[in-house]
Amino acid sequence: MTTDTTTKVVPTGETVLDARGVTMRFGGLTAVRNVDFTVNAGEIVGLIGPNGAGKTTFFNCLTGLYIPTEGEVRYKGNVLPPKSFKVTAAGIARTFQNIRLFANMTVLENVLVGRHTRTKEGLWSALLRGPGFHKAEAASRERAMELLAFVGLDSKAEHLARNLPYGEQRKLEIARALASEPGLLLLDEPTAGMNPQETRATEELVFAIRDKGIAVLVIEHDMRFIFNLCDRVAVLVQGEKLVEGDSATVQGDERVVAAYLGEPFEDAPGKDEVAEVEAAEAHAEAATDAAPGKENDR
């Protein structure tokens, strides 16, 4: 593994995210086991690990999609409620490994959807469409256009989301997440399927997000991207945190190298164990997507 030197912003020290003893079981399988994890204000933190390591399951525990079997997750000192929309309202936003846009809505409309947790107009205001409603609607559109300009999509505001190139769909998903005005943004494999130019643009976008005062947590398989980007990196293997530290510490750990090369180390999970966890995660993800109330126009 190699990395380039990149100027890092010194974290302010305030703990934004504090996960303690997070464990997630699916029946008799343990996908995440007793993980402690923090993200501080001003930080970009990476979460890496081989396939089946439990990274996305851990993300889902942080964002209310899953209720941890054990442990707790706090955002700025407050225990997060076990509902994803309440987690968003609290100040945590995320993107997904598989893009989840409203395909038949415009680019602008997708970002406006992300504003719903920050608008205060109630049912009667919406029905009567009085001055307060129109003022709030105009403010939301203005903010949505600012975010589209921030990610470079303002010229395509009226395009259907499904007609955007893949890399721009990724940017749109980030803009929609930012529309909820989060203090912490979770990115699940933001460069998956991207070419080197798109990856570099994503890296610059993440730095710009951090510069706006938003802490960032990233899952990614592109090691060059992660080590260039992150102040700190944690490694999950078989649902347990193997090591955590700066890029040099993680890259120099023999257990990390062994995990990525497929070489066994002490107490390493076997292939059958990894396959069981992957299957359990996939089943849980499918069940979540099929639950009533989930968007079906992606």
C-alpha positions in Angstrom: 0.0 0.0 0.0 1.3 3.5 -0.9 0.1 7.0 -0.1 0.9 10.6 -1.0 1.5 13.2 1.7 -1.5 15.5 2.1 -2.0 18.4 4.4 -4.4 17.5 7.2 -6.7 19.8 9.2 -6.1 19.5 12.9 -9.4 18.3 14.6 -11.0 20.6 17.1 -11.2 17.9 19.7 -15.0 17.9 20.1 -16.4 14.4 19.8 -19.1 14.3 17.1 -19.8 10.6 17.0 -19.1 8.2 19.9 -20.0 4.5 19.4 -19.4 2.2 22.4 -19.5 -1.6 22.4 -21.6 -1.8 19.2 -22.6 -5.4 18.4 -25.0 -6.5 15.7 -26.2 -10.1 15.5 -28.4 -11.7 12.8 -29.7 -14.8 14.5 -26.7 -16.8 15.6 -24.3 -14.8 13.4 -22.4 -11.8 14.8 -21.7 -9.3 12.0 -20.3 -6.6 14.2 -18.7 -7.4 17.6 -18.1 -4.9 20.4 -16.8 -2.0 18.3 -15.8 1.3 19.9 -15.4 4.1 17.4 -15.2 7.9 17.5 -15.2 10.8 15.0 -14.1 14.2 16.1 -15.1 17.6 14.6 -12.8 18.6 11.8 -11.8 15.0 11.0 -12.1 12.8 8.0 -12.1 9.2 9.2 -11.8 6.1 7.0 -13.3 2.6 7.7 -11.8 -0.2 5.7 -11.7 -4.0 5.7 -12.1 -7.0 3.4 -15.5 -8.0 2.0 -17.7 -9.4 4.7 -15.9 -7.4 7.4 -19.1 -5.7 8.7 -18.5 -2.2 7.5 -21.9 -1.5 6.0 -23.6 -3.2 8.9 -21.7 -0.9 11.2 -22.8 2.1 9.1 -26.4 0.9 9.4 -26.1 0.7 13.1 -24.8 4.3 13.2 -27.6 5.7 11.1 -30.7 4.0 12.6 -31.3 1.5 9.9 -30.4 -1.3 12.3 -30.8 -1.3 16.1 -27.6 -2.6 17.6 -28.0 -5.8 19.6 -25.7 -4.3 22.2 -24.0 -1.0 22.7 -25.0 2.6 22.0 -24.3 5.4 19.6 -24.1 9.0 20.6 -24.0 12.1 18.4 -22.6 15.2 20.2 -23.3 13.5 23.6 -26.9 12.4 22.9 -27.9 8.8 22.4 -29.3 8.5 18.9 -32.9 7.3 18.5 -33.4 4.0 16.7 -35.1 5.5 13.6 -33.2 6.6 10.5 -35.2 9.8 9.9 -34.7 10.8 13.5 -30.9 10.2 13.1 -31.0 12.5 10.1 -32.9 15.1 12.0 -30.3 14.9 14.8 -27.5 15.8 12.4 -26.1 12.6 10.7 -26.6 12.1 6.9 -25.3 9.3 4.7 -25.0 8.0 1.1 -25.3 4.4 0.1 -23.0 1.9 -1.6 -25.7 1.4 -4.2 -27.0 4.8 -5.4 -30.5 5.6 -4.1 -31.9 8.5 -6.0 -35.4 9.2 -7.1 -34.8 8.4 -10.8 -37.9 10.1 -12.2 -37.5 13.3 -10.3 -35.3 16.2 -11.3 -31.9 16.9 -9.9 -33.3 19.8 -7.9 -36.3 17.8 -6.6 -33.9 15.1 -5.3 -32.1 17.7 -3.2 -35.3 19.3 -2.1 -36.3 15.9 -0.7 -33.2 16.1 1.5 -34.5 19.4 3.0 -37.5 17.9 4.6 -35.9 17.5 8.0 -35.0 21.2 8.1 -38.4 22.7 7.0 -40.9 23.7 9.7 -44.0 24.2 7.7 -46.8 21.9 8.9 -49.7 20.2 7.2 -52.1 23.1 7.3 -49.5 25.5 6.0 -48.9 23.1 3.0 -52.6 22.7 2.3 -53.4 26.4 2.6 -50.2 27.4 0.8 -50.0 30.7 2.6 -47.2 33.3 2.7 -45.2 31.2 5.3 -45.3 28.1 3.0 -44.2 30.1 -0.1 -41.4 31.7 1.9 -40.1 28.4 3.2 -40.4 26.8 -0.3 -38.3 29.6 -1.8 -35.7 29.3 0.9 -35.4 25.6 0.3 -35.0 26.0 -3.4 -32.4 28.7 -2.9 -30.4 26.4 -0.5 -30.8 23.4 -2.9 -29.4 25.4 -5.7 -26.5 26.5 -3.5 -25.7 22.8 -2.8 -26.0 21.9 -6.5 -23.5 24.7 -7.3 -21.2 23.4 -4.6 -21.1 19.9 -6.2 -21.0 21.3 -9.7 -24.5 20.3 -10.8 -26.4 23.6 -10.8 -26.6 23.7 -14.6 -28.4 20.4 -14.6 -31.0 21.2 -11.9 -34.0 20.5 -14.2 -32.5 17.2 -15.6 -34.0 13.9 -14.5 -31.7 12.2 -12.1 -31.7 9.0 -14.2 -30.2 10.8 -17.1 -27.1 11.9 -15.2 -23.8 10.1 -15.8 -22.8 7.8 -13.0 -20.2 10.1 -11.4 -22.7 13.0 -11.3 -25.3 10.7 -9.7 -22.8 10.1 -6.9 -22.4 13.9 -6.6 -26.2 14.4 -6.5 -26.5 11.8 -3.7 -23.9 13.8 -1.7 -25.8 17.0 -2.4 -29.0 15.5 -1.2 -27.3 14.3 2.0 -25.9 17.8 2.6 -29.4 19.3 2.2 -30.2 18.0 5.7 -27.5 20.3 7.1 -25.6 17.5 8.9 -22.7 17.8 11.3 -21.5 14.4 10.3 -21.6 12.9 6.8 -21.2 9.1 6.2 -20.1 8.1 2.7 -20.4 4.4 1.8 -17.9 3.6 -1.1 -18.3 7.0 -2.8 -15.7 6.2 -5.5 -17.0 2.7 -6.4 -17.0 2.4 -10.2 -15.3 5.7 -10.8 -12.4 6.4 -13.1 -9.2 8.2 -11.7 -10.4 11.6 -12.7 -13.8 11.2 -11.0 -12.1 9.7 -7.9 -9.8 12.8 -7.7 -12.8 15.1 -8.0 -14.6 13.2 -5.2 -11.5 13.5 -3.0 -11.5 17.3 -3.6 -15.2 17.4 -2.8 -14.8 15.6 0.5 -12.0 18.0 1.5 -14.4 20.9 0.6 -17.1 19.4 2.8 -14.7 19.1 5.7 -13.7 22.7 5.2 -17.3 23.7 5.7 -17.1 22.2 9.2 -18.7 18.9 8.5 -17.0 15.8 9.9 -16.8 12.9 7.4 -16.7 9.1 7.9 -15.9 7.1 4.7 -16.1 3.4 3.8 -13.9 2.7 0.8 -12.0 -0.1 -0.9 -9.7 2.3 -2.9 -6.7 2.4 -0.5 -4.9 5.2 -2.3 -8.1 7.3 -2.0 -8.5 6.5 1.7 -4.9 7.1 2.8 -4.6 10.3 0.8 -7.9 11.6 2.3 -8.2 10.5 5.9 -6.7 11.8 9.2 -7.3 8.5 10.8 -8.3 5.0 9.6 -9.9 2.0 11.4 -9.8 -1.5 10.0 -12.7 -4.0 10.6 -12.1 -7.7 10.1 -14.9 -10.2 10.8 -16.8 -7.4 12.5 -14.1 -6.5 15.0 -11.8 -3.5 15.0 -8.4 -4.8 14.2 -6.3 -1.6 14.3 -6.9 2.2 14.2 -4.4 5.0 13.6 -2.9 7.3 11.0 -2.1 6.0 7.5 1.4 4.9 8.3 0.3 3.0 11.4 -2.4 1.1 9.5 -0.3 0.4 6.4 2.5 -0.9 8.5 0.4 -3.4 10.5 1.1 -6.9 9.4 -2.4 -8.1 10.4 -3.9 -5.6 8.0 -1.7 -6.7 5.1 -2.5 -10.3 5.9 -6.2 -9.6 6.0 -6.2 -8.0 2.5 -3.9 -10.7 1.0 -6.2 -13.4 2.4 -3.4 -14.8 4.6 -4.5 -16.2 8.0 -3.4 -14.6 11.2 -4.2 -15.5 14.8 -8.0 -15.9 15.3 -8.6 -14.9 11.7 -12.1 -16.0 10.4 -12.3 -18.8 8.0 -13.9 -18.5 4.5 -17.1 -20.1 5.7 -17.5 -17.6 8.5 -16.9 -14.7 6.2 -19.5 -16.1 3.7 -22.1 -16.6 6.4 -21.7 -13.0 7.6 -21.9 -11.6 4.0 -25.1 -13.6 3.4 -26.6 -12.4 6.6 -25.8 -8.8 5.8 -27.3 -9.2 2.3 -30.5 -10.7 3.7 -30.9 -7.9 6.2 -30.3 -5.2 3.6 -32.9 -6.8 1.3 -35.4 -6.9 4.2 -34.7 -3.3 4.9 -35.2 -2.2 1.3 -38.5 -4.2 1.1 -40.0 -2.7 4.3 -43.1 -0.6 3.9 -42.4 3.1 3.4 -39.1 2.6 1.6 -38.8 4.5 -1.6 -39.3 2.4 -4.7 -38.4 5.0 -7.3 -34.6 4.8 -7.3 
